[in-house]
Structure formats: C-alpha cells, structure tokens
C-alpha cells in the first residue's frame, strides 16, 4: 500500500530530490491536470492534450496555451497591454 495522502502525485519520487522540488512539481501537476474554463463556450471542461495544447471536451475548441496552464502570467500581461493599446487607438463616437 502506497502512502501518498500528503505528497500526492509526487509520492513516486520517494525521498529523492528534496521537499521544495517535490512540492513545486506537485503544484504544477495539480494545475496541469485540473479542468479549466473554456474561452469559447464557458464550460469548465478544458484539459491538456499535450505540451501547450488544450482542448474543450464540450465544444471541441482546441488552442495553444502555456505548457502547464491554458493561460500564463506572461500571456495575461500581453493581453492587458494589447487591450490598453486598442483602447487608446479606438476613438469614441462622441469625439468624431
């Protein structure tokens, strides 16, 4: 009987590699294997197909994202910057 209640999926490493590294791997795998919301249909059914490939099981939407999560911190920052530029370029109808 394996005892992995505390360490989760990193129990396979046993005492090797140190607690910090095992904890980091456990956190990454928890995010990687979880269901995520779909950007197209909104259902919480997006799962990882391969490295940086994500697909929704409900609507079939497939997209490229981060290696371990559909959206990364860098990607969210880039979206925010693009939105700011688009808002700056967009001229409201009242100013025309």
C-alpha positions in Angstrom: 0.0 0.0 0.0 1.5 3.3 -1.0 1.1 6.3 1.3 0.8 9.4 -0.8 -2.0 11.2 1.0 0.2 14.1 2.0 2.5 14.3 -1.0 0.0 13.4 -3.8 1.4 12.6 -7.2 5.0 13.3 -6.1 5.0 10.2 -3.9 6.5 8.4 -6.8 9.8 10.3 -6.2 10.1 8.9 -2.6 12.7 10.7 -0.6 14.7 11.9 -3.6 15.2 15.5 -4.9 14.2 17.4 -1.8 10.9 18.6 -0.4 11.0 22.0 -2.2 11.3 20.4 -5.7 8.7 17.8 -5.0 6.3 20.5 -3.7 6.9 22.5 -6.9 6.2 19.5 -9.1 3.0 18.7 -7.1 1.7 22.3 -7.6 2.4 22.3 -11.3 0.8 18.9 -11.8 -2.3 19.9 -9.8 -2.8 22.9 -12.2 -1.9 20.8 -15.2 -4.4 18.0 -14.6 -7.3 20.2 -13.4 -10.3 21.2 -15.5 -10.2 24.8 -16.7 -12.9 27.1 -18.2 -13.3 27.2 -21.9 -12.7 30.7 -23.6 -15.3 29.9 -26.3 -18.3 28.2 -24.5 -17.5 28.9 -20.9 -17.8 25.3 -19.7 -15.2 24.0 -17.2 -14.0 21.2 -19.4 -10.7 22.2 -20.9 -7.9 19.7 -20.4 -4.3 19.4 -21.6 -3.8 17.3 -24.8 0.0 17.8 -25.0 2.7 20.3 -24.3 0.9 23.7 -24.7 -2.1 22.1 -26.4 -5.5 22.5 -24.7 -9.0 21.4 -25.8 -12.5 21.7 -24.6 -14.3 18.4 -24.3 -17.7 20.0 -24.7 -17.4 22.2 -27.8 -14.2 20.7 -29.2 -12.3 24.1 -29.3 -8.5 23.4 -29.4 -5.9 26.1 -28.8 -2.3 26.7 -27.8 -1.6 28.0 -24.3 1.0 27.6 -21.7 2.9 24.3 -21.1 1.2 23.7 -17.7 -1.8 26.0 -17.7 -4.1 27.3 -20.5 -3.2 30.9 -19.7 0.2 32.0 -18.3 1.1 35.2 -16.3 3.1 36.4 -19.3 0.1 35.8 -21.6 -2.3 37.7 -19.3 0.2 40.6 -19.2 0.4 40.7 -23.0 -3.4 40.6 -23.3 -3.7 43.5 -20.9 -1.1 45.5 -22.9 -2.9 44.8 -26.1 -6.2 45.9 -24.6 -4.7 49.1 -23.4 -3.3 49.9 -26.9 -6.6 49.1 -28.6 -8.5 51.3 -26.1 -6.0 54.1 -26.8 -6.4 53.8 -30.6 -10.2 53.4 -30.5 -11.9 56.8 -31.0 -15.3 57.0 -29.3 -18.2 58.0 -31.5 -18.9 61.1 -29.4 -15.5 62.6 -30.3 -15.9 62.2 -34.1 
